[in-house]
């Protein structure tokens, strides 16, 4: 059983529903793939930003460790530098040396416990009071000799925005003795931050743990010193998370841009810092997905094209399907009407129709029998369908062998055949039928016979009556012509005797009358002889056998030699005239009459020329007899083949007007026909069409369940 009903598949709503499901699945697949690609792009970018943040963390951690080490070295040598003498000058030189080798440090400052600068690599800061600076006040308020203090960014006395990294100088008892401070150089850190920017839309920033921004790269006006610790800001979210590392997607408060941001606390291992530094690495959100949006647009266009083309294709398919369905229904209706008309016709016509199949496995069956066929054989259709041999039993035993022979020959030659014979109906009545059948070889090896048959009993009876009547007429004509010649010979004898005995005693007019009487008697005798000959055609004919027309023409020419020599006739006979089935003597008479007419009706001023040739058309040979004589008027071409039809007077040409009638009768007896074409004054051409073979009984197509 099929999974889906074909009619359901062909239903228009089902097709649209199926298309919708397919498009939804396809659209869902496209959306899912785009989502995966979007997430992959997001994950890749997040990883890249976090890596850059860690790169900055490593660099800044090293910088802070180095700064812490430098500050610790200054603290360790503080008491040495405070010894009597010119310690300040030596300390300044040392601080300058440190600043030169540490590019991230702009200024080193050493203060006393009151906040007065005692030493610095910058001479202009000596003696400067920094007690109010954050890097000093914070340490003084909460001194811790082990802690590294990071001050908030501020503007220095040199008008530079800096951030201080400080350590407490402890006294002998750990008391607060001053501060050693290193100011971070913003230019150095801008260079460091800019080194990780790999895209034009990317920026990095460094801020104090309190939220005050120190540097940003690329630098933007008004961003340095800005407080990032605002409600809802990414910096606030980072602080509130209490996590050292975060990743955010959102709108930044300081720039108003939607960005992806990796945020990381810089807290070098081994350092005790009062507050961490915070580095942020970010990219513009839209720029990250430029390639993805381009790919999404392309996939969307492809899906839209598929979507629209699928709808258009289905609409076109359904329109064409409706057309095909309408055409199919019209064709089915026409076929039904045709079958109905055929069945009505088969039922009405007095011809039985059947289809008989000889199967390759040796079995035989009827595929179809019409009601008239069943009526002719006096059988029932359902019985014949079950047992084809029932039809065989209806054929007369004396005629059945000829049917089998015809059937076998047709099956062997794959040609149609005809048969006429007797059947014995169920009620014992004997009927004559005419049967025609044509074989077709099927691909599976079966032979299908399409045939018809009809009742010819009445025709057979009429044929018998006609044959008897013709025989009686021919006998009568023969007897009449034979008996008429006897008194005619007596008349002619006595007229001749009168002429001999009394020719000298009769006047010229009487002798002329005797001459008329003798001429009339002779012509009457010729008429009776020709009529006798005409009546003998067919009655004394021989059974047909192969006849070589070369021999026939040669014999006819020999019979006409005297006539030909008298008029100096010339003949052109094509070589290789065919051999046909017929009566040799009758065919000699036919061509002798035609050639004799050509010699007789020649032009007085030129000898006759007669041409004979043959050409095959289909299954017939057409023999032409062409002359160069006086010709025949077109209006006489049909009547010349009638008996006793003459176109000239007795004084012009001899003859009785029966010669062409004899030719016509001979041609028709050989299943052929004769006709003429002529141009007056140029000659005539007579055509005789004769079949290649001339069987004694009819030939055309049927097959029964004969043994194969």
C-alpha positions as CSV (number, residue, x, y, z in Angstrom):
1,X,0.0,0.0,0.0
2,X,1.5,3.4,-1.0
3,X,2.7,5.7,1.8
4,X,0.6,8.6,0.4
5,X,-2.4,8.5,-1.7
6,X,-1.6,9.8,-5.2
7,X,-4.9,11.8,-5.2
8,X,-3.8,13.5,-2.0
9,X,-0.4,14.3,-3.5
10,X,-2.2,15.9,-6.4
11,X,-4.5,17.9,-4.2
12,X,-3.7,21.6,-4.6
13,X,-3.9,22.6,-0.9
14,X,-1.6,19.6,0.0
15,X,1.0,20.8,-2.5
16,X,0.9,24.3,-1.1
17,X,1.1,22.9,2.4
18,X,4.0,20.7,1.4
19,X,5.8,23.6,-0.2
20,X,5.2,25.7,2.9
21,X,6.7,23.0,5.1
22,X,9.7,22.6,2.8
23,X,10.3,26.3,2.7
24,X,9.9,26.6,6.5
25,X,12.4,23.8,7.0
26,X,14.8,25.4,4.4
27,X,14.3,28.9,6.0
28,X,14.8,27.4,9.5
29,X,18.0,25.7,8.3
30,X,19.2,29.0,6.8
31,X,18.3,30.9,10.0
32,X,20.0,28.2,12.2
33,X,23.2,28.3,10.1
34,X,23.2,32.1,10.2
35,X,22.7,32.0,14.0
36,X,25.6,29.5,14.3
37,X,27.8,31.7,12.1
38,X,26.8,34.8,14.1
39,X,27.6,33.0,17.4
40,X,30.9,31.7,15.9
41,X,31.9,35.2,14.8
42,X,30.9,36.5,18.3
43,X,33.0,33.8,20.0
44,X,36.0,34.4,17.8
45,X,35.9,38.1,18.4
46,X,35.4,37.6,22.1
47,X,38.4,35.4,22.2
48,X,40.5,37.8,20.2
49,X,39.6,40.8,22.4
50,X,40.3,38.8,25.6
51,X,43.7,37.7,24.2
52,X,44.6,41.4,23.5
53,X,43.5,42.3,27.0
54,X,45.8,39.6,28.4
55,X,48.6,40.9,26.3
56,X,48.2,44.3,27.8
57,X,47.9,42.8,31.2
58,X,51.2,41.0,30.8
59,X,53.0,44.1,29.6
60,X,51.5,46.3,32.3
61,X,52.2,43.7,35.0
62,X,55.9,43.6,34.0
63,X,55.9,47.4,34.0
64,X,54.4,47.6,37.5
65,X,56.8,45.0,38.8
66,X,59.7,46.9,37.4
67,X,58.4,50.1,38.9
68,X,57.8,48.5,42.2
69,X,61.3,47.1,42.2
70,X,62.7,50.6,41.4
71,X,60.7,52.1,44.2
72,X,61.8,49.4,46.6
73,X,65.5,50.0,45.6
74,X,65.0,53.7,46.4
75,X,63.4,52.9,49.8
76,X,66.2,50.5,50.6
77,X,68.9,53.2,49.9
78,X,66.9,56.0,51.5
79,X,69.0,56.1,54.7
80,X,72.2,55.9,52.7
81,X,71.1,58.9,50.6
82,X,70.2,60.8,53.8
83,X,73.7,60.7,55.2
84,X,75.5,64.0,55.7
85,X,77.0,65.4,52.5
86,X,75.6,66.2,49.1
87,X,73.1,63.4,49.0
88,X,70.5,65.4,47.1
89,X,72.7,65.8,44.0
90,X,73.6,62.1,44.0
91,X,70.0,61.0,44.4
92,X,68.8,63.3,41.6
93,X,71.4,61.8,39.3
94,X,70.3,58.3,40.3
95,X,66.6,59.1,39.7
96,X,67.4,60.5,36.3
97,X,69.2,57.3,35.4
98,X,66.2,55.3,36.5
99,X,63.8,57.5,34.4
100,X,66.0,57.1,31.4
101,X,66.0,53.3,31.5
102,X,62.3,53.0,32.3
103,X,60.4,54.5,29.4
104,X,57.0,54.0,31.2
105,X,58.1,56.4,34.0
106,X,57.9,60.1,33.5
107,X,58.9,61.4,37.0
108,X,60.5,60.0,40.2
109,X,59.8,61.9,43.4
110,X,61.0,61.4,47.0
111,X,59.2,63.4,49.7
112,X,59.7,63.7,53.5
113,X,57.0,63.0,56.0
114,X,55.5,66.5,55.4
115,X,55.1,66.1,51.7
116,X,58.0,68.3,50.6
117,X,59.9,67.0,47.5
118,X,63.4,66.2,48.6
119,X,64.6,64.6,45.4
120,X,63.4,64.2,41.8
121,X,64.7,63.6,38.4
122,X,63.1,66.9,37.5
123,X,64.8,69.8,39.2
124,X,61.7,72.1,39.0
125,X,59.9,69.8,41.4
126,X,62.5,70.1,44.2
127,X,61.0,71.7,47.3
128,X,57.5,71.4,45.9
129,X,54.8,70.6,48.5
130,X,52.7,67.6,47.4
131,X,51.0,67.0,50.7
132,X,47.6,67.5,49.1
133,X,48.3,65.1,46.3
134,X,46.4,61.8,46.3
135,X,49.5,59.7,46.1
136,X,50.8,61.3,49.3
137,X,47.7,61.8,51.4
138,X,46.4,58.3,50.8
139,X,49.6,56.6,52.0
140,X,49.9,59.0,55.0
141,X,46.4,58.2,56.1
142,X,46.8,54.4,55.8
143,X,50.5,53.7,55.7
144,X,51.5,50.2,54.7
145,X,55.2,49.7,53.8
146,X,54.4,46.5,51.7
147,X,51.7,48.0,49.6
148,X,52.0,49.5,46.2
149,X,49.6,52.5,45.9
150,X,48.1,53.5,42.6
151,X,46.8,57.1,42.7
152,X,43.9,58.4,40.7
153,X,45.0,60.2,37.4
154,X,45.6,63.9,37.9
155,X,47.2,66.9,36.3
156,X,50.8,67.4,37.4
157,X,52.4,70.8,38.1
158,X,53.9,70.4,34.7
159,X,50.4,70.3,33.2
160,X,50.6,66.7,32.2
161,X,47.8,64.1,33.0
162,X,49.6,61.4,35.0
163,X,49.0,58.6,37.4
164,X,51.3,57.9,40.4
165,X,52.6,54.6,41.6
166,X,53.9,55.1,45.2
167,X,55.4,53.3,48.2
168,X,55.7,54.4,51.8
169,X,59.2,55.2,53.2
170,X,59.2,53.5,56.7
171,X,61.3,54.7,59.6
172,X,63.3,52.6,61.9
173,X,60.2,51.6,63.8
174,X,58.1,51.4,60.8
175,X,56.7,54.8,61.2
176,X,55.8,57.0,58.2
177,X,58.9,58.8,56.9
178,X,57.7,60.0,53.5
179,X,56.8,58.7,50.0
180,X,58.7,57.5,47.0
181,X,56.5,58.1,43.8
182,X,56.9,57.2,40.1
183,X,54.5,59.0,37.7
184,X,53.4,56.8,34.8
185,X,54.0,58.4,31.3
186,X,50.7,58.5,29.4
187,X,52.4,58.6,26.0
188,X,54.2,55.3,26.7
189,X,50.9,53.6,27.7
190,X,49.1,55.0,24.6
191,X,51.8,53.3,22.5
192,X,51.4,50.1,24.5
193,X,47.6,50.1,24.1
194,X,47.7,51.0,20.4
195,X,49.9,48.0,19.7
196,X,47.1,45.6,20.1
197,X,44.5,47.4,18.0
198,X,44.1,45.1,14.9
199,X,41.0,46.8,13.4
200,X,40.2,50.5,12.5
201,X,37.1,50.4,14.8
202,X,39.0,49.0,17.7
203,X,40.0,51.0,20.9
204,X,41.7,50.2,24.2
205,X,41.6,52.1,27.4
206,X,43.4,52.0,30.8
207,X,41.6,53.2,33.9
208,X,42.1,53.5,37.6
209,X,40.2,51.1,39.8
210,X,38.1,54.0,41.0
211,X,36.8,54.5,37.5
212,X,38.9,57.5,36.4
213,X,40.1,56.9,32.8
214,X,43.9,57.3,32.4
215,X,44.6,56.8,28.7
216,X,42.6,55.7,25.6
217,X,43.9,54.6,22.2
218,X,43.0,56.0,19.7
219,X,42.8,59.1,21.9
220,X,39.5,60.9,22.0
221,X,39.1,64.4,23.2
222,X,37.5,64.7,26.7
223,X,38.0,61.0,27.5
224,X,41.1,61.3,29.7
225,X,40.2,61.8,33.4
226,X,36.6,60.9,32.8
227,X,34.8,59.0,35.6
228,X,33.6,55.7,34.1
229,X,32.0,54.6,37.4
230,X,28.5,55.7,36.4
231,X,25.2,53.8,37.0
232,X,24.6,51.3,34.2
233,X,28.0,51.7,32.7
234,X,30.0,48.7,31.6
235,X,32.7,49.7,34.1
236,X,30.1,49.7,36.9
237,X,28.9,46.3,35.8
238,X,32.4,45.1,35.9
239,X,33.0,46.4,39.4
240,X,29.7,45.0,40.6
241,X,30.5,41.6,39.2
242,X,33.5,41.4,41.6
243,X,35.2,39.4,38.9
244,X,38.6,40.2,37.6
245,X,37.6,39.6,34.0
246,X,34.4,40.3,32.1
247,X,33.0,40.5,28.5
248,X,30.2,42.9,27.7
249,X,28.1,43.8,24.7
250,X,26.2,47.1,25.0
251,X,26.3,50.8,24.6
252,X,29.2,52.6,26.2
253,X,28.3,55.7,28.2
254,X,31.4,57.6,27.5
255,X,31.1,57.2,23.6
256,X,27.5,56.2,23.1
257,X,28.6,53.3,20.8
258,X,27.4,49.7,20.8
259,X,30.5,47.8,21.4
260,X,31.9,44.4,22.4
261,X,34.2,44.9,25.4
262,X,36.7,42.7,27.1
263,X,37.5,44.1,30.6
264,X,40.3,42.9,32.8
265,X,41.7,43.9,36.2
266,X,45.5,44.3,36.2
267,X,46.7,42.8,39.5
268,X,50.3,41.4,39.0
269,X,51.0,38.4,41.0
270,X,53.2,39.1,44.1
271,X,52.2,42.7,44.3
272,X,50.0,44.1,47.0
273,X,48.1,47.0,45.4
274,X,45.6,49.2,47.1
275,X,43.5,49.2,43.9
276,X,43.9,47.5,40.5
277,X,44.3,49.0,37.1
278,X,41.5,48.2,34.7
279,X,42.1,47.6,30.9
280,X,39.3,47.5,28.4
281,X,39.7,46.3,24.8
282,X,36.6,46.8,22.6
283,X,35.3,46.8,19.0
284,X,32.3,48.4,17.3
285,X,29.6,45.8,17.3
286,X,28.5,46.5,13.7
287,X,32.0,46.2,12.3
288,X,32.5,42.8,13.9
289,X,29.6,41.3,11.8
290,X,30.3,43.0,8.5
291,X,31.3,39.8,6.8
292,X,28.5,37.9,8.5
293,X,25.9,40.5,7.4
294,X,27.2,40.2,3.8
295,X,26.9,36.4,4.0
296,X,23.5,36.7,5.6
297,X,22.3,39.0,2.9
298,X,23.5,36.7,0.2
299,X,21.9,33.7,1.8
300,X,18.8,35.7,2.3
301,X,18.7,36.6,-1.3
302,X,19.3,33.0,-2.3
303,X,16.5,31.9,0.0
304,X,14.2,34.6,-1.3
305,X,15.0,33.6,-4.9
306,X,14.3,29.9,-4.0
307,X,11.1,31.0,-2.2
308,X,9.8,33.1,-5.1
309,X,10.9,30.6,-7.7
310,X,9.3,27.7,-5.8
311,X,6.0,29.6,-5.5
312,X,6.2,30.5,-9.2
313,X,7.1,27.0,-10.2
314,X,4.4,25.4,-8.1
315,X,1.8,27.9,-9.5
316,X,3.0,27.2,-13.0
317,X,3.0,23.4,-12.4
318,X,-0.5,23.6,-11.0
319,X,-1.7,25.7,-13.9
320,X,-0.2,23.2,-16.3
321,X,-1.6,20.3,-14.2
322,X,-5.0,21.8,-14.5
323,X,-4.6,22.2,-18.2
324,X,-3.3,18.6,-18.5
325,X,-6.1,17.3,-16.3
326,X,-8.7,19.1,-18.4
327,X,-7.1,17.8,-21.5
328,X,-6.9,14.3,-20.0
329,X,-10.6,14.4,-19.0
330,X,-11.5,15.7,-22.5
331,X,-9.3,12.9,-24.0
332,X,-11.0,10.3,-21.7
333,X,-14.4,11.7,-22.7
334,X,-13.5,11.6,-26.3
335,X,-12.1,8.1,-25.9
336,X,-15.3,7.0,-24.1
337,X,-17.4,8.6,-26.9
338,X,-15.2,7.0,-29.5
339,X,-15.5,3.6,-27.8
340,X,-19.2,4.0,-27.5
341,X,-19.5,5.0,-31.1
342,X,-17.2,2.0,-32.0
343,X,-19.3,-0.4,-30.0
344,X,-22.5,1.0,-31.5
345,X,-20.9,0.7,-34.9
346,X,-19.7,-2.8,-34.3
347,X,-23.1,-3.8,-33.0
348,X,-24.9,-2.3,-36.0
349,X,-22.8,-3.4,-38.9
350,X,-23.2,-6.9,-40.3
351,X,-19.5,-7.7,-39.7
352,X,-18.1,-9.6,-36.8
353,X,-14.9,-8.1,-35.3
354,X,-12.4,-10.0,-33.1
355,X,-8.9,-9.8,-31.6
356,X,-7.2,-13.2,-31.3
357,X,-3.9,-13.7,-29.4
358,X,-1.4,-16.5,-30.1
359,X,0.7,-16.4,-26.9
360,X,4.4,-17.1,-26.9
361,X,3.9,-20.0,-24.5
362,X,1.7,-21.8,-27.0
363,X,-1.7,-20.9,-25.5
364,X,-4.3,-19.0,-27.5
365,X,-7.1,-16.8,-26.4
366,X,-9.5,-14.1,-27.7
367,X,-9.0,-10.6,-26.4
368,X,-12.2,-9.3,-27.9
369,X,-15.2,-10.6,-29.9
370,X,-18.1,-8.4,-31.0
371,X,-21.7,-9.4,-30.6
372,X,-22.1,-9.9,-34.4
373,X,-19.1,-12.2,-34.4
374,X,-20.7,-14.4,-31.7
375,X,-24.0,-14.3,-33.6
376,X,-22.4,-15.5,-36.8
377,X,-20.7,-18.4,-35.2
378,X,-23.6,-19.1,-32.8
379,X,-21.3,-18.9,-29.7
380,X,-21.4,-17.0,-26.4
381,X,-18.7,-14.4,-25.7
382,X,-17.9,-15.5,-22.2
383,X,-17.5,-19.1,-23.3
384,X,-15.1,-18.1,-26.1
385,X,-13.0,-16.0,-23.7
386,X,-12.6,-19.0,-21.5
387,X,-12.0,-21.6,-24.2
388,X,-10.8,-20.3,-27.6
389,X,-11.1,-23.8,-29.2
390,X,-14.9,-23.5,-29.2
391,X,-14.7,-21.3,-32.3
392,X,-12.7,-24.0,-34.1
393,X,-15.5,-26.5,-33.7
394,X,-17.8,-24.3,-35.8
395,X,-15.8,-24.6,-39.0
396,X,-16.7,-27.2,-41.6
397,X,-14.2,-30.1,-41.6
398,X,-13.9,-30.0,-45.4
399,X,-12.9,-26.3,-45.3
400,X,-10.9,-26.2,-42.1
401,X,-7.6,-27.5,-43.6
402,X,-7.5,-24.6,-46.1
403,X,-8.1,-22.1,-43.2
404,X,-5.2,-23.7,-41.2
405,X,-2.9,-23.5,-44.3
406,X,-3.8,-19.8,-44.9
407,X,-3.3,-19.0,-41.2
408,X,0.1,-20.8,-41.1
409,X,1.3,-19.0,-44.3
410,X,0.2,-15.6,-42.9
411,X,1.9,-16.3,-39.6
412,X,5.1,-17.3,-41.3
413,X,5.2,-14.4,-43.7
414,X,3.7,-11.8,-41.3
415,X,1.2,-10.8,-43.9
416,X,-2.6,-10.5,-43.9
417,X,-4.8,-13.2,-45.4
418,X,-8.4,-13.8,-46.5
419,X,-10.4,-17.0,-46.4
420,X,-13.9,-18.1,-47.5
421,X,-15.5,-21.3,-46.2
422,X,-18.3,-22.9,-44.5
423,X,-19.3,-23.0,-40.8
424,X,-21.8,-25.2,-39.0
425,X,-23.9,-23.3,-36.5
426,X,-25.1,-24.8,-33.2
427,X,-28.5,-25.5,-34.8
428,X,-26.9,-27.5,-37.6
429,X,-27.3,-24.7,-40.3
430,X,-24.5,-24.4,-42.7
431,X,-23.4,-20.9,-43.6
432,X,-20.7,-19.4,-45.8
433,X,-18.4,-16.7,-44.2
434,X,-15.7,-14.4,-45.5
435,X,-12.9,-14.0,-43.1
436,X,-10.0,-11.4,-43.1
437,X,-7.2,-11.2,-40.5
438,X,-3.9,-9.3,-40.1
439,X,-1.1,-10.4,-37.7
440,X,1.0,-8.1,-35.4
441,X,4.1,-9.3,-33.6
442,X,4.1,-7.9,-30.0
443,X,7.2,-7.2,-27.9
444,X,6.5,-10.1,-25.6
445,X,6.5,-12.6,-28.5
446,X,2.7,-12.9,-28.8
447,X,1.1,-12.6,-32.2
448,X,-2.1,-10.5,-32.2
449,X,-4.6,-11.1,-35.0
450,X,-7.1,-8.3,-35.8
451,X,-9.8,-9.7,-37.9
452,X,-13.3,-9.4,-39.3
453,X,-15.8,-11.9,-40.7
454,X,-19.2,-11.6,-42.3
455,X,-21.9,-13.9,-43.8
456,X,-21.6,-14.4,-47.6
457,X,-24.2,-17.3,-47.8
458,X,-26.6,-15.2,-49.9
459,X,-23.7,-14.0,-52.1
460,X,-22.6,-17.6,-52.6
461,X,-26.1,-18.6,-53.7
462,X,-26.2,-15.6,-56.1
463,X,-22.7,-16.5,-57.4
464,X,-23.9,-20.1,-58.1
465,X,-27.0,-18.8,-59.9
466,X,-24.9,-16.3,-61.9
467,X,-22.4,-19.0,-62.9
468,X,-25.3,-21.3,-64.0
469,X,-26.8,-18.4,-65.9
470,X,-23.5,-17.4,-67.6
471,X,-22.9,-21.0,-68.5
472,X,-26.3,-21.3,-70.0
473,X,-25.8,-17.9,-71.9
474,X,-22.4,-19.0,-73.1
475,X,-23.8,-22.3,-74.2
476,X,-26.6,-20.6,-75.9
477,X,-24.3,-18.1,-77.7
478,X,-22.1,-20.9,-78.8
479,X,-24.9,-23.0,-80.1
480,X,-26.6,-20.0,-81.6
481,X,-23.5,-18.8,-83.4
482,X,-22.7,-22.4,-84.5
483,X,-26.2,-23.0,-85.8
484,X,-26.4,-19.6,-87.5
485,X,-23.3,-20.3,-89.6
486,X,-25.0,-23.3,-91.2
487,X,-27.8,-21.4,-93.0
488,X,-25.3,-18.6,-93.6
489,X,-22.9,-20.9,-95.4
490,X,-25.9,-22.2,-97.5
491,X,-26.8,-18.6,-98.5
492,X,-23.2,-17.9,-99.4
493,X,-22.9,-21.1,-101.4
494,X,-26.1,-20.5,-103.4
495,X,-25.1,-16.9,-104.1
496,X,-21.7,-18.0,-105.2
497,X,-23.4,-20.7,-107.5
498,X,-25.7,-18.0,-109.0
499,X,-22.7,-15.8,-109.7
500,X,-20.8,-18.6,-111.5
501,X,-23.8,-19.9,-113.6
502,X,-25.5,-16.7,-114.5
503,X,-22.7,-14.0,-114.4
504,X,-22.7,-13.7,-118.1
505,X,-26.5,-13.4,-118.3
506,X,-27.0,-10.8,-115.6
507,X,-26.7,-7.0,-116.1
508,X,-24.1,-5.0,-114.1
509,X,-26.6,-4.0,-111.4
510,X,-27.6,-7.7,-110.7
511,X,-23.9,-8.6,-110.4
512,X,-23.4,-5.7,-108.0
513,X,-26.3,-7.0,-105.9
514,X,-24.8,-10.5,-105.8
515,X,-21.5,-9.0,-104.7
516,X,-23.2,-7.1,-101.9
517,X,-24.9,-10.3,-100.8
518,X,-21.6,-12.2,-100.8
519,X,-19.9,-9.4,-98.8
520,X,-22.7,-9.3,-96.3
521,X,-22.6,-13.0,-95.8
522,X,-18.8,-12.9,-95.3
523,X,-19.1,-10.1,-92.8
524,X,-21.9,-11.9,-91.0
525,X,-19.8,-15.0,-90.9
526,X,-16.9,-13.0,-89.3
527,X,-19.3,-11.5,-86.8
528,X,-20.6,-14.9,-85.8
529,X,-17.0,-16.3,-85.6
530,X,-16.0,-13.4,-83.4
531,X,-19.1,-13.8,-81.2
532,X,-18.3,-17.4,-80.9
533,X,-14.7,-16.6,-79.9
534,X,-16.0,-14.1,-77.3
535,X,-18.3,-16.7,-75.8
536,X,-15.5,-19.2,-75.5
537,X,-13.3,-16.9,-73.4
538,X,-13.2,-18.4,-69.9
539,X,-15.5,-21.3,-70.9
540,X,-12.7,-23.2,-72.5
541,X,-9.9,-21.6,-70.5
542,X,-7.1,-23.5,-68.9
543,X,-6.2,-23.4,-65.2
544,X,-3.8,-20.5,-64.5
545,X,-0.1,-21.3,-64.5
546,X,3.1,-19.2,-64.7
547,X,3.3,-17.5,-68.2
548,X,6.3,-15.8,-69.6
549,X,5.1,-12.7,-71.4
550,X,8.3,-12.6,-73.6
551,X,7.0,-15.9,-75.1
552,X,3.5,-14.6,-75.3
553,X,4.5,-11.5,-77.3
554,X,6.8,-13.5,-79.6
555,X,3.9,-15.9,-80.4
556,X,1.6,-13.0,-81.1
557,X,4.1,-11.3,-83.4
558,X,4.6,-14.6,-85.2
559,X,0.8,-14.9,-85.8
560,X,0.8,-11.3,-87.2
561,X,3.9,-11.7,-89.4
562,X,2.0,-11.6,-92.6
563,X,0.1,-8.5,-91.6
564,X,3.3,-6.9,-90.3
565,X,5.2,-7.6,-93.5
566,X,2.4,-6.2,-95.6
567,X,2.5,-2.8,-93.8
568,X,6.3,-2.9,-93.1
569,X,5.7,-2.7,-89.3
570,X,8.5,-2.1,-86.8
571,X,8.6,-3.4,-83.2
572,X,10.5,-2.3,-80.1
573,X,9.9,-4.8,-77.3
574,X,11.6,-4.2,-73.9
575,X,13.7,-7.1,-72.8
576,X,12.8,-9.1,-69.7
577,X,9.0,-8.9,-69.8
578,X,7.6,-10.4,-66.5
579,X,6.3,-13.9,-65.8
580,X,2.7,-13.8,-64.4
581,X,0.1,-16.4,-63.5
582,X,-2.5,-16.8,-66.3
583,X,-3.8,-18.6,-69.4
584,X,-1.2,-18.7,-72.1
585,X,-3.5,-18.9,-75.1
586,X,-5.8,-16.1,-73.8
587,X,-2.9,-13.8,-73.2
588,X,-1.6,-14.5,-76.7
589,X,-5.0,-13.5,-78.0
590,X,-5.0,-10.3,-75.9
591,X,-1.6,-9.0,-77.2
592,X,-2.3,-10.2,-80.7
593,X,-5.5,-8.1,-80.8
594,X,-3.7,-5.0,-79.4
595,X,-0.7,-5.3,-81.7
596,X,-3.0,-6.1,-84.7
597,X,-4.9,-2.9,-84.0
598,X,-1.7,-1.0,-83.9
599,X,-0.7,-2.4,-87.3
600,X,-4.2,-1.9,-88.7
601,X,-4.8,1.8,-87.7
602,X,-1.5,3.2,-88.9
603,X,-0.9,6.4,-90.8
604,X,-1.1,5.9,-94.6
605,X,2.1,7.8,-95.2
606,X,4.4,6.0,-92.8
607,X,5.0,2.4,-91.6
608,X,3.6,1.6,-88.1
609,X,6.0,1.6,-85.1
610,X,4.8,-0.5,-82.1
611,X,6.6,-0.3,-78.7
612,X,6.0,-2.8,-75.8
613,X,7.3,-2.3,-72.3
614,X,6.4,-3.3,-68.7
615,X,6.7,-1.6,-65.3
616,X,5.8,-2.9,-61.8
617,X,3.6,-0.9,-59.5
618,X,2.9,-2.4,-56.1
619,X,1.8,-6.0,-56.8
620,X,0.8,-5.4,-60.4
621,X,2.6,-5.4,-63.7
622,X,1.5,-2.7,-66.2
623,X,2.3,-3.7,-69.8
624,X,1.9,-0.9,-72.4
625,X,1.4,-1.3,-76.1
626,X,2.2,2.1,-77.8
627,X,1.7,2.8,-81.5
628,X,2.4,5.8,-83.9
629,X,-1.0,5.5,-85.6
630,X,-3.9,7.7,-86.3
631,X,-5.0,7.9,-82.6
632,X,-8.4,8.0,-81.0
633,X,-10.6,11.0,-80.0
634,X,-10.8,11.4,-76.2
635,X,-14.6,11.0,-76.2
636,X,-14.3,7.5,-77.6
637,X,-11.7,6.1,-75.2
638,X,-14.4,4.5,-73.0
639,X,-16.7,3.0,-75.6
640,X,-14.0,1.3,-77.7
641,X,-14.0,-1.6,-75.2
642,X,-17.7,-2.3,-75.8
643,X,-18.8,-5.2,-78.0
644,X,-19.4,-4.4,-81.7
645,X,-18.2,-0.8,-81.2
646,X,-16.6,0.6,-84.3
647,X,-15.2,4.1,-84.9
648,X,-14.8,3.7,-88.7
649,X,-16.8,2.5,-91.6
650,X,-16.4,-0.9,-93.3
651,X,-14.9,0.7,-96.3
652,X,-12.1,2.3,-94.3
653,X,-10.9,-0.5,-92.0
654,X,-11.8,-4.2,-91.7
655,X,-13.1,-5.6,-88.4
656,X,-16.2,-6.4,-86.4
657,X,-15.6,-4.1,-83.4
658,X,-15.3,-7.0,-81.0
659,X,-11.5,-7.3,-80.6
660,X,-11.0,-4.8,-77.7
661,X,-14.1,-6.3,-76.0
662,X,-12.3,-9.6,-76.1
663,X,-9.1,-7.9,-74.6
664,X,-11.1,-6.4,-71.8
665,X,-12.8,-9.8,-71.0
666,X,-9.4,-11.6,-70.9
667,X,-7.8,-8.9,-68.7
668,X,-10.7,-9.0,-66.2
669,X,-10.6,-12.8,-66.1
670,X,-7.0,-12.4,-65.0
671,X,-8.0,-10.1,-62.2
672,X,-6.7,-7.1,-64.1
673,X,-8.0,-4.2,-66.2
674,X,-7.3,-2.4,-69.5
675,X,-7.5,1.3,-70.5
676,X,-6.1,3.6,-73.2
677,X,-4.6,7.0,-73.7
678,X,-4.4,8.7,-77.1
679,X,-3.7,11.9,-79.0
680,X,-5.4,12.1,-82.4
681,X,-2.8,12.1,-85.2
682,X,0.0,11.1,-82.8
683,X,-0.9,7.6,-81.8
684,X,-2.3,5.6,-78.9
685,X,-1.1,3.7,-75.8
686,X,-3.0,0.8,-74.4
687,X,-2.3,-0.3,-70.8
688,X,-2.9,-3.8,-69.4
689,X,-2.6,-4.2,-65.6
690,X,-2.1,-7.8,-64.5
691,X,-1.4,-9.0,-60.9
692,X,2.0,-10.5,-60.2
693,X,0.2,-13.7,-59.0
694,X,-3.4,-14.6,-59.6
695,X,-4.7,-17.2,-57.1
696,X,-7.9,-19.0,-57.8
697,X,-9.5,-17.9,-54.6
698,X,-9.6,-14.5,-52.8
699,X,-6.8,-13.3,-50.5
700,X,-7.0,-11.0,-47.5
701,X,-6.8,-11.3,-43.5
702,X,-8.1,-13.6,-40.2
703,X,-6.7,-16.2,-37.9
704,X,-8.4,-18.6,-35.6
705,X,-7.1,-20.8,-32.9
706,X,-5.3,-23.0,-35.3
707,X,-2.4,-25.1,-33.9
708,X,0.9,-23.4,-34.1
